[in-house]
Amino acid sequence: MSDRETENRYDDRNIDTLERVYGEGYLSAGGDAEVARIVADVVVRGQRVLDIGCGLGGAAVALVRDHGAAYVQGVDLDAAVLARARALVDRRGVAEKVSLRRTEVGPLPFDDASFDIVYATAVTCHMRELGSFFQDIRRVLRPGGMLVGNEWFKASDNPAFRTWDDLLRGRGLNFYFVTRETFVAALRSAGFESPALNDRTRAFTELAQTAVRRVDNDLRQQLLSSIGDEGYRAFREWTSVRHTALAEGGMYQGHFRAKNLNSSR
């Protein structure tokens, strides 16, 4: 699914911190409202959905509860987040329609044409080889199926981008940001047709600014109590540098959509 080298990127303390900022079930900004925007022009009701990089399960729950998916299969590398996702799925009463599975690095462990929709948010930025990843997604999609999600892209090799990229690498995280043009070309090369991007940079810049403000103010004491001074400083730097990368034109954030029109593999 992804080429992250570790099984567990998160512990309960990390997860609690991110949920305080972004809401229950989510490791990043947007929540249920962003899920709704991503699938706004896609028929989800009655469909089988594969949620790649499902994280804490917020999107999987929303796809069933709010958008009528018949079934959602969530997959992720991280055992800790999957444990929390299972608890969320149970609490929200959607366990009959949501399955969660830890996957290893490599091809998706599903048969050809198993899903109507593949949903992937902030996943492809962890991939060294977009082409093979998109080909495997297309393999598990039925003819006419849709790939949808949102992603972070490199907008400019400027100081704001380099500072953000250096911070991530300095913390041992494997991000491989590409431009929008490279992303769309990889989709086309893998056999997807009519790929489209919807710019959400301005909205995510505002969300990132709100996150910085909350970390600085109303969440400060909670975070200091839960993660300590050093953890707070590191998390505050993370939120601030990401906001700057967006605000100063280093990063682009957007929704994407592409259709598997060709039945040949």
N, C-alpha and C positions, 0 to 999 in steps of 0.2 A: 504493500500500500504506500509506504513512505520509506525513505532511506534514513530516517532517524536511527541512530546507533544504539540508543538506550531504550529499554522497555518502559521505564518509569521516568518521565520528565517532571512529574508533579507529585507532591505529597499532600496530605490533608491541609497543611498550613498554606501551601501555595494555592490550592483550590479555594479555600475559604477566602483568601485575600482577593482573588480574581472575582469570585461571586459577589463579594461586597461591592466591588466597583461596577461589575457588568450585569449582575442579576443572577438569580438561581438558574442553574442549568447551562451557563455560558462562561466561556473562558475569554471572550472578547466582546467588543461593543456591538450593540444593535438589538440583540434579543429577539423576541417574537416578532416585533415590528419589522425587523430586517428580513427575517425568514419570509414574511408575507410579501415584501417587496421583491425578493428574489424569485418567488414563484407566481407573481401577479399575473403573468400572461401564459401560464402553464396549467394544464388540467391535471390536478393532483388527485381529485376525488376518485376513489376506486382503483387507484394505481399502486403498483409495487415499486417501492423506492429503496435504493441503496444509498445510505448516508455514510460517505467515506470521511474518516476523521471526525467521528460523531461526538467526541469529547464527552462533556457532561450530560448529553442527551436532550438538551433544551430544544434543538431543532427537530429531533425525531419525535418528541412529544407534540410539538406544534404542528408538524406535518399530519399527524393523525387527528389530533383534537380540533385544530382550527381549519384544516384544509381537506380532511376526509380521506387521507391515504388509506388504502385497504391494508397495507402492510409496510413496515419500515424495517429494514435490516441495517443496523448500525455497526460499523467496524472502526477499530482504533488500535494503535500499537500499545497504548498506555494502560496497564492493568489498573492503576489507581483511579484514573478518571472513569474507566468502565464500571468499576465498583460503585462509584457515586452515581453514574448514569442509571444503573440498574435500580438503585434506591429511588431515584427521581421517577423513573418509569412506573415503579410500583405505587408510589405515592399519588401519582396523577391518574392511576387506574387505566393505563393503556397497555399493560403487559401482554394482553392477548394479541395485540397488533404490532408490538415492537420487540424485535430480537436484537441482542447485542453480542458481539463476538470479537475477541482479540485476534488480530491477524499478524502474521509474520511479514517481513519484507519479501516482496516478490509479487508474482501474479495474483490477482484477486481469486479467492478460493470459491468461485461460483461458476455454474455452467453458462454456456453461451445463451444470450437472449433471455436472461433470468429476470430482468427488471425493465420497467417502463421509464423510470427516471433515475438518474444518478445525481445526487446532491453532494456538492463538495465545497466547503468554505475554508479558506486559508490552508489548503492542502498542497496545491501544486507548487507553492513557494518553497516546499521542502524537497522538491524533486530535481535531481541532476539531469535526468533524461525525460523531458516532457513527452516526446514522441511515443516512447514505449508505454508510458503510463496512459496516455490518451487512447492508444490502440487497445489496451486491455480494458479500459472503460467501455469502449465501443463494442468490444467482444461480448460483454455481459449485458449490453443494452439490446432490446428488441429492435427490429427495423422500425423506424419512426420514433424511437425513444429519444428522450431529451437529457442532455447534460446541462446542469444549472449550478450556480454557486456564486461566491464572491471571492476576490483575491487581491493581494497586494502586488503592485508592479513597480519596477524602477522607472521613474519619470525622467530623472536627470542625474548624471554623475557629478553632482555638485557637493559642496561641503556638508549640507544637511543630510543628504543620502549617505555619504561616506561615514559621517559620525554615527548614524543609526546602524549601518552595516557593520562598522567596527565594534560597536557595543555588543551586537548579537554574537559576532565571532569571538569576541573576548570572553563571553560567557559560555562558550562551547556549543552554541546552537547552530544548526545547519540550515541556513536559509540561502536559497539560490534565486534571487529576484531577477526577473527578466522584464523586458519592455512589453508593452501591449502588442506591438507588431510581431515580436517573437512568439508570444503566446498564441495569437490568432493563426500564425503560420503553422505552428505545431498542431493545432486543431485540424486545420485543412489537410496537412500532410498525413494525419492519422485517419482521415476519411470522413470527418465531420463536415456537414454542409451548413451554410448560412450562420457562421459564428457571429455573435453580436456582443458588444460591450456597452454597459451603461455606467457612465461616470458617477461615482459616489464620493469623490475626493472631498468636495466641499462639506458634505454631510459628515463624513468621518473625521475631517479636521475639527469640526465643531464638537463631535463626540469625544475626540481626544482632548480637546481643550477643557471640556466639562470634567473629564476624568482627572486631569491635572488639578483642576480647581477643587474637586472633591477630596483628592488625596492630600492636598495642602490644607484643607479646612475641615469639613464635617467628618471625614473618615480618619483624620490624622491620629487621634488618640486611640481609636480602635485598632488601627494598623500598628501603631507603636506597641500596644499591649500584646498583639498577636504575633508580630514578627520581629520586634525589637528594633533598636536604633539602626543597626547595620542593614537589616532587611528592609526597613522603611526607606533608608537612603537609596538603596539599590532599586527598589520599586518606584520610588519617586523619579529617579533618573530615567528609568525605562519609560514611564509615561510621558515625561517631559521631552525626551529626545525623539520619541515617536511623533509627538505633536509637531515638533519643529520640522521633522522630515516631511510631513504632510503640508504644513503651513508655508514652507519655503521651497516647495516645488521639487523635492527629492523623490517623493513617493506619490503614486497614483493608486486609488482604490476604486474598484469597480465590480459590478455584477457581470456575469457572463452567461451566455446561453448558446448551445449548439445542438444540431439535430442529426441523428443517425438515419439518413435517408436511404443509404445504400445497403441492401441486405447481404452483399458479399462480404466475406471476412478476409 
